[in-house]
């Protein structure tokens, strides 16, 4: 039996590039639930799928940015540690 999940299709027009990671992830979870319920007509399902793709890409971009910052911080720590060894060594 399909679960009746409400989804505001007006939010499909909200700009994905303005969403935080948490907002995009939460909306993506809602999109997935709606698609899995099978309660939407074909047109709505296609719109949800496309929105889900955009949301997933937004989440990926946030995670990639975080990964880059983490790698930069690790590189700085290594450089600082190496500089400290040279000073004390």
N, CA, C and O atoms as a GROMACS GRO file, in nm:
protein
  356
    1UNK      N    1   0.084  -0.118   0.000
    1UNK     CA    2   0.000   0.000   0.000
    1UNK      C    3   0.089   0.124   0.000
    1UNK      O    4   0.181   0.135   0.081
    2UNK      N    5   0.062   0.215  -0.090
    2UNK     CA    6   0.142   0.337  -0.101
    2UNK      C    7   0.111   0.431   0.014
    2UNK      O    8  -0.006   0.456   0.046
    3UNK      N    9   0.215   0.482   0.074
    3UNK     CA   10   0.201   0.577   0.184
    3UNK      C   11   0.173   0.714   0.125
    3UNK      O   12   0.240   0.756   0.030
    4UNK      N   13   0.074   0.785   0.179
    4UNK     CA   14   0.040   0.918   0.129
    4UNK      C   15   0.134   1.021   0.191
    4UNK      O   16   0.121   1.054   0.309
    5UNK      N   17   0.226   1.070   0.112
    5UNK     CA   18   0.324   1.168   0.159
    5UNK      C   19   0.298   1.298   0.085
    5UNK      O   20   0.294   1.300  -0.038
    6UNK      N   21   0.281   1.405   0.160
    6UNK     CA   22   0.257   1.533   0.094
    6UNK      C   23   0.389   1.593   0.050
    6UNK      O   24   0.489   1.586   0.121
    7UNK      N   25   0.386   1.652  -0.067
    7UNK     CA   26   0.506   1.716  -0.120
    7UNK      C   27   0.460   1.842  -0.189
    7UNK      O   28   0.374   1.838  -0.277
    8UNK      N   29   0.517   1.953  -0.152
    8UNK     CA   30   0.481   2.080  -0.209
    8UNK      C   31   0.557   2.099  -0.340
    8UNK      O   32   0.676   2.128  -0.338
    9UNK      N   33   0.487   2.083  -0.453
    9UNK     CA   34   0.554   2.095  -0.581
    9UNK      C   35   0.598   2.237  -0.611
    9UNK      O   36   0.680   2.259  -0.700
   10UNK      N   37   0.545   2.335  -0.538
   10UNK     CA   38   0.590   2.473  -0.556
   10UNK      C   39   0.737   2.487  -0.517
   10UNK      O   40   0.807   2.572  -0.572
   11UNK      N   41   0.784   2.406  -0.423
   11UNK     CA   42   0.923   2.414  -0.381
   11UNK      C   43   1.018   2.365  -0.489
   11UNK      O   44   1.139   2.386  -0.480
   12UNK      N   45   0.965   2.301  -0.592
   12UNK     CA   46   1.050   2.254  -0.701
   12UNK      C   47   1.117   2.370  -0.774
   12UNK      O   48   1.219   2.350  -0.840
   13UNK      N   49   1.062   2.490  -0.762
   13UNK     CA   50   1.120   2.605  -0.829
   13UNK      C   51   1.223   2.678  -0.745
   13UNK      O   52   1.289   2.769  -0.796
   14UNK      N   53   1.239   2.642  -0.618
   14UNK     CA   54   1.336   2.709  -0.532
   14UNK      C   55   1.477   2.682  -0.584
   14UNK      O   56   1.509   2.568  -0.619
   15UNK      N   57   1.561   2.784  -0.590
   15UNK     CA   58   1.696   2.766  -0.645
   15UNK      C   59   1.781   2.670  -0.560
   15UNK      O   60   1.806   2.696  -0.442
   16UNK      N   61   1.824   2.563  -0.621
   16UNK     CA   62   1.904   2.462  -0.552
   16UNK      C   63   2.036   2.520  -0.505
   16UNK      O   64   2.086   2.484  -0.398
   17UNK      N   65   2.094   2.610  -0.585
   17UNK     CA   66   2.226   2.664  -0.552
   17UNK      C   67   2.226   2.756  -0.430
   17UNK      O   68   2.333   2.799  -0.386
   18UNK      N   69   2.108   2.786  -0.376
   18UNK     CA   70   2.102   2.868  -0.255
   18UNK      C   71   2.086   2.784  -0.129
   18UNK      O   72   2.088   2.837  -0.018
   19UNK      N   73   2.070   2.654  -0.145
   19UNK     CA   74   2.043   2.566  -0.031
   19UNK      C   75   2.172   2.525   0.040
   19UNK      O   76   2.275   2.502  -0.023
   20UNK      N   77   2.163   2.518   0.172
   20UNK     CA   78   2.274   2.463   0.249
   20UNK      C   79   2.276   2.312   0.227
   20UNK      O   80   2.183   2.255   0.170
   21UNK      N   81   2.383   2.249   0.272
   21UNK     CA   82   2.392   2.104   0.260
   21UNK      C   83   2.274   2.037   0.331
   21UNK      O   84   2.210   1.947   0.276
   22UNK      N   85   2.246   2.083   0.452
   22UNK     CA   86   2.139   2.023   0.532
   22UNK      C   87   2.003   2.040   0.465
   22UNK      O   88   1.921   1.948   0.465
   23UNK      N   89   1.978   2.159   0.409
   23UNK     CA   90   1.852   2.184   0.341
   23UNK      C   91   1.838   2.095   0.218
   23UNK      O   92   1.734   2.034   0.195
   24UNK      N   93   1.944   2.088   0.139
   24UNK     CA   94   1.941   2.006   0.017
   24UNK      C   95   1.922   1.859   0.051
   24UNK      O   96   1.845   1.789  -0.015
   25UNK      N   97   1.991   1.811   0.153
   25UNK     CA   98   1.980   1.670   0.193
   25UNK      C   99   1.839   1.639   0.242
   25UNK      O  100   1.782   1.536   0.206
   26UNK      N  101   1.783   1.728   0.324
   26UNK     CA  102   1.648   1.706   0.376
   26UNK      C  103   1.545   1.703   0.263
   26UNK      O  104   1.456   1.618   0.260
   27UNK      N  105   1.559   1.796   0.169
   27UNK     CA  106   1.465   1.798   0.057
   27UNK      C  107   1.484   1.675  -0.031
   27UNK      O  108   1.387   1.618  -0.081
   28UNK      N  109   1.609   1.633  -0.050
   28UNK     CA  110   1.636   1.513  -0.129
   28UNK      C  111   1.571   1.390  -0.064
   28UNK      O  112   1.514   1.306  -0.133
   29UNK      N  113   1.579   1.381   0.068
   29UNK     CA  114   1.515   1.270   0.138
   29UNK      C  115   1.364   1.271   0.114
   29UNK      O  116   1.303   1.166   0.094
   30UNK      N  117   1.304   1.391   0.115
   30UNK     CA  118   1.160   1.401   0.089
   30UNK      C  119   1.127   1.361  -0.054
   30UNK      O  120   1.027   1.294  -0.078
   31UNK      N  121   1.210   1.401  -0.148
   31UNK     CA  122   1.189   1.365  -0.288
   31UNK      C  123   1.194   1.213  -0.304
   31UNK      O  124   1.110   1.154  -0.371
   32UNK      N  125   1.293   1.151  -0.243
   32UNK     CA  126   1.306   1.005  -0.252
   32UNK      C  127   1.184   0.936  -0.192
   32UNK      O  128   1.131   0.842  -0.251
   33UNK      N  129   1.138   0.983  -0.076
   33UNK     CA  130   1.019   0.924  -0.014
   33UNK      C  131   0.898   0.934  -0.106
   33UNK      O  132   0.822   0.839  -0.124
   34UNK      N  133   0.882   1.052  -0.166
   34UNK     CA  134   0.768   1.074  -0.255
   34UNK      C  135   0.776   0.981  -0.376
   34UNK      O  136   0.676   0.920  -0.414
   35UNK      N  137   0.894   0.970  -0.435
   35UNK     CA  138   0.910   0.881  -0.551
   35UNK      C  139   0.887   0.735  -0.513
   35UNK      O  140   0.823   0.661  -0.587
   36UNK      N  141   0.938   0.695  -0.398
   36UNK     CA  142   0.921   0.557  -0.353
   36UNK      C  143   0.776   0.523  -0.322
   36UNK      O  144   0.735   0.408  -0.332
   37UNK      N  145   0.698   0.624  -0.283
   37UNK     CA  146   0.558   0.599  -0.249
   37UNK      C  147   0.477   0.559  -0.372
   37UNK      O  148   0.376   0.489  -0.362
   38UNK      N  149   0.522   0.605  -0.489
   38UNK     CA  150   0.450   0.572  -0.612
   38UNK      C  151   0.317   0.642  -0.626
   38UNK      O  152   0.238   0.606  -0.713
   39UNK      N  153   0.291   0.742  -0.543
   39UNK     CA  154   0.162   0.809  -0.543
   39UNK      C  155   0.153   0.924  -0.642
   39UNK      O  156   0.045   0.980  -0.662
   40UNK      N  157   0.263   0.960  -0.705
   40UNK     CA  158   0.264   1.075  -0.796
   40UNK      C  159   0.233   1.033  -0.939
   40UNK      O  160   0.262   0.921  -0.980
   41UNK      N  161   0.173   1.127  -1.013
   41UNK     CA  162   0.153   1.100  -1.155
   41UNK      C  163   0.287   1.112  -1.227
   41UNK      O  164   0.386   1.154  -1.168
   42UNK      N  165   0.289   1.075  -1.354
   42UNK     CA  166   0.414   1.070  -1.429
   42UNK      C  167   0.482   1.206  -1.436
   42UNK      O  168   0.603   1.216  -1.415
   43UNK      N  169   0.407   1.311  -1.464
   43UNK     CA  170   0.465   1.445  -1.477
   43UNK      C  171   0.531   1.489  -1.346
   43UNK      O  172   0.641   1.543  -1.347
   44UNK      N  173   0.463   1.466  -1.235
   44UNK     CA  174   0.518   1.502  -1.105
   44UNK      C  175   0.640   1.416  -1.073
   44UNK      O  176   0.739   1.466  -1.020
   45UNK      N  177   0.633   1.288  -1.106
   45UNK     CA  178   0.747   1.199  -1.081
   45UNK      C  179   0.870   1.244  -1.158
   45UNK      O  180   0.981   1.240  -1.105
   46UNK      N  181   0.852   1.286  -1.282
   46UNK     CA  182   0.965   1.333  -1.362
   46UNK      C  183   1.022   1.460  -1.301
   46UNK      O  184   1.144   1.475  -1.291
   47UNK      N  185   0.935   1.552  -1.260
   47UNK     CA  186   0.981   1.676  -1.197
   47UNK      C  187   1.055   1.646  -1.067
   47UNK      O  188   1.158   1.707  -1.038
   48UNK      N  189   1.003   1.552  -0.989
   48UNK     CA  190   1.070   1.513  -0.865
   48UNK      C  191   1.206   1.451  -0.893
   48UNK      O  192   1.304   1.481  -0.825
   49UNK      N  193   1.213   1.365  -0.994
   49UNK     CA  194   1.340   1.300  -1.030
   49UNK      C  195   1.443   1.405  -1.068
   49UNK      O  196   1.557   1.401  -1.022
   50UNK      N  197   1.403   1.500  -1.152
   50UNK     CA  198   1.496   1.605  -1.195
   50UNK      C  199   1.541   1.690  -1.077
   50UNK      O  200   1.658   1.726  -1.066
   51UNK      N  201   1.447   1.722  -0.989
   51UNK     CA  202   1.482   1.800  -0.870
   51UNK      C  203   1.577   1.719  -0.782
   51UNK      O  204   1.674   1.773  -0.729
   52UNK      N  205   1.551   1.591  -0.768
   52UNK     CA  206   1.638   1.504  -0.690
   52UNK      C  207   1.779   1.500  -0.745
   52UNK      O  208   1.876   1.502  -0.669
   53UNK      N  209   1.792   1.494  -0.876
   53UNK     CA  210   1.924   1.496  -0.939
   53UNK      C  211   1.998   1.625  -0.905
   53UNK      O  212   2.116   1.622  -0.871
   54UNK      N  213   1.928   1.737  -0.914
   54UNK     CA  214   1.990   1.867  -0.882
   54UNK      C  215   2.030   1.874  -0.735
   54UNK      O  216   2.136   1.925  -0.701
   55UNK      N  217   1.943   1.824  -0.649
   55UNK     CA  218   1.973   1.825  -0.505
   55UNK      C  219   2.093   1.736  -0.473
   55UNK      O  220   2.177   1.773  -0.392
   56UNK      N  221   2.100   1.620  -0.537
   56UNK     CA  222   2.213   1.530  -0.514
   56UNK      C  223   2.343   1.595  -0.558
   56UNK      O  224   2.445   1.583  -0.490
   57UNK      N  225   2.341   1.665  -0.672
   57UNK     CA  226   2.460   1.735  -0.719
   57UNK      C  227   2.499   1.846  -0.622
   57UNK      O  228   2.618   1.869  -0.598
   58UNK      N  229   2.400   1.915  -0.566
   58UNK     CA  230   2.428   2.021  -0.468
   58UNK      C  231   2.495   1.962  -0.344
   58UNK      O  232   2.593   2.017  -0.294
   59UNK      N  233   2.443   1.851  -0.295
   59UNK     CA  234   2.503   1.785  -0.179
   59UNK      C  235   2.646   1.741  -0.210
   59UNK      O  236   2.736   1.758  -0.128
   60UNK      N  237   2.665   1.686  -0.329
   60UNK     CA  238   2.799   1.643  -0.371
   60UNK      C  239   2.896   1.760  -0.374
   60UNK      O  240   3.011   1.748  -0.331
   61UNK      N  241   2.850   1.874  -0.424
   61UNK     CA  242   2.935   1.994  -0.430
   61UNK      C  243   2.974   2.040  -0.290
   61UNK      O  244   3.089   2.077  -0.266
   62UNK      N  245   2.878   2.039  -0.197
   62UNK     CA  246   2.909   2.077  -0.059
   62UNK      C  247   3.012   1.982   0.001
   62UNK      O  248   3.107   2.026   0.066
   63UNK      N  249   2.993   1.852  -0.020
   63UNK     CA  250   3.085   1.754   0.036
   63UNK      C  251   3.224   1.765  -0.026
   63UNK      O  252   3.324   1.750   0.044
   64UNK      N  253   3.230   1.792  -0.155
   64UNK     CA  254   3.359   1.809  -0.222
   64UNK      C  255   3.430   1.932  -0.167
   64UNK      O  256   3.552   1.929  -0.146
   65UNK      N  257   3.356   2.039  -0.146
   65UNK     CA  258   3.415   2.160  -0.087
   65UNK      C  259   3.470   2.134   0.052
   65UNK      O  260   3.578   2.180   0.086
   66UNK      N  261   3.395   2.059   0.131
   66UNK     CA  262   3.441   2.025   0.266
   66UNK      C  263   3.565   1.937   0.260
   66UNK      O  264   3.658   1.954   0.339
   67UNK      N  265   3.568   1.843   0.165
   67UNK     CA  266   3.683   1.755   0.147
   67UNK      C  267   3.808   1.836   0.111
   67UNK      O  268   3.916   1.810   0.163
   68UNK      N  269   3.792   1.933   0.022
   68UNK     CA  270   3.905   2.018  -0.018
   68UNK      C  271   3.958   2.098   0.101
   68UNK      O  272   4.079   2.109   0.120
   69UNK      N  273   3.867   2.154   0.180
   69UNK     CA  274   3.909   2.231   0.298
   69UNK      C  275   3.983   2.143   0.397
   69UNK      O  276   4.083   2.184   0.456
   70UNK      N  277   3.934   2.022   0.416
   70UNK     CA  278   3.999   1.928   0.507
   70UNK      C  279   4.138   1.892   0.457
   70UNK      O  280   4.233   1.887   0.535
   71UNK      N  281   4.150   1.866   0.328
   71UNK     CA  282   4.281   1.835   0.271
   71UNK      C  283   4.378   1.951   0.285
   71UNK      O  284   4.496   1.931   0.314
   72UNK      N  285   4.329   2.074   0.265
   72UNK     CA  286   4.414   2.192   0.282
   72UNK      C  287   4.461   2.205   0.427
   72UNK      O  288   4.578   2.235   0.453
   73UNK      N  289   4.369   2.183   0.521
   73UNK     CA  290   4.405   2.192   0.663
   73UNK      C  291   4.508   2.086   0.700
   73UNK      O  292   4.601   2.113   0.775
   74UNK      N  293   4.491   1.966   0.647
   74UNK     CA  294   4.588   1.859   0.674
   74UNK      C  295   4.725   1.893   0.617
   74UNK      O  296   4.827   1.868   0.680
   75UNK      N  297   4.726   1.950   0.496
   75UNK     CA  298   4.852   1.988   0.433
   75UNK      C  299   4.922   2.096   0.516
   75UNK      O  300   5.043   2.091   0.535
   76UNK      N  301   4.845   2.193   0.566
   76UNK     CA  302   4.903   2.298   0.650
   76UNK      C  303   4.959   2.239   0.779
   76UNK      O  304   5.066   2.280   0.824
   77UNK      N  305   4.890   2.144   0.838
   77UNK     CA  306   4.939   2.080   0.960
   77UNK      C  307   5.070   2.007   0.933
   77UNK      O  308   5.162   2.014   1.014
   78UNK      N  309   5.078   1.937   0.820
   78UNK     CA  310   5.202   1.867   0.785
   78UNK      C  311   5.316   1.966   0.767
   78UNK      O  312   5.428   1.943   0.815
   79UNK      N  313   5.288   2.076   0.698
   79UNK     CA  314   5.391   2.178   0.677
   79UNK      C  315   5.437   2.237   0.809
   79UNK      O  316   5.557   2.256   0.831
   80UNK      N  317   5.342   2.266   0.898
   80UNK     CA  318   5.376   2.321   1.029
   80UNK      C  319   5.460   2.221   1.108
   80UNK      O  320   5.555   2.260   1.176
   81UNK      N  321   5.423   2.094   1.101
   81UNK     CA  322   5.498   1.991   1.174
   81UNK      C  323   5.639   1.978   1.118
   81UNK      O  324   5.735   1.964   1.193
   82UNK      N  325   5.650   1.983   0.986
   82UNK     CA  326   5.783   1.974   0.923
   82UNK      C  327   5.867   2.096   0.958
   82UNK      O  328   5.987   2.082   0.983
   83UNK      N  329   5.807   2.213   0.960
   83UNK     CA  330   5.880   2.335   0.997
   83UNK      C  331   5.926   2.326   1.142
   83UNK      O  332   6.037   2.369   1.174
   84UNK      N  333   5.843   2.272   1.228
   84UNK     CA  334   5.879   2.256   1.368
   84UNK      C  335   5.994   2.160   1.387
   84UNK      O  336   6.080   2.181   1.472
   85UNK      N  337   5.996   2.052   1.307
   85UNK     CA  338   6.105   1.954   1.316
   85UNK      C  339   6.236   2.015   1.268
   85UNK      O  340   6.342   1.988   1.325
   86UNK      N  341   6.228   2.097   1.164
   86UNK     CA  342   6.349   2.161   1.112
   86UNK      C  343   6.405   2.261   1.213
   86UNK      O  344   6.526   2.273   1.227
   87UNK      N  345   6.317   2.332   1.281
   87UNK     CA  346   6.359   2.432   1.380
   87UNK      C  347   6.422   2.365   1.501
   87UNK      O  348   6.522   2.413   1.555
   88UNK      N  349   6.364   2.253   1.544
   88UNK     CA  350   6.411   2.184   1.664
   88UNK      C  351   6.512   2.074   1.632
   88UNK      O  352   6.574   2.021   1.723
   89UNK      N  353   6.529   2.041   1.509
   89UNK     CA  354   6.611   1.926   1.472
   89UNK      C  355   6.748   1.957   1.441
   89UNK      O  356   6.826   1.867   1.408
   0.00000   0.00000   0.00000
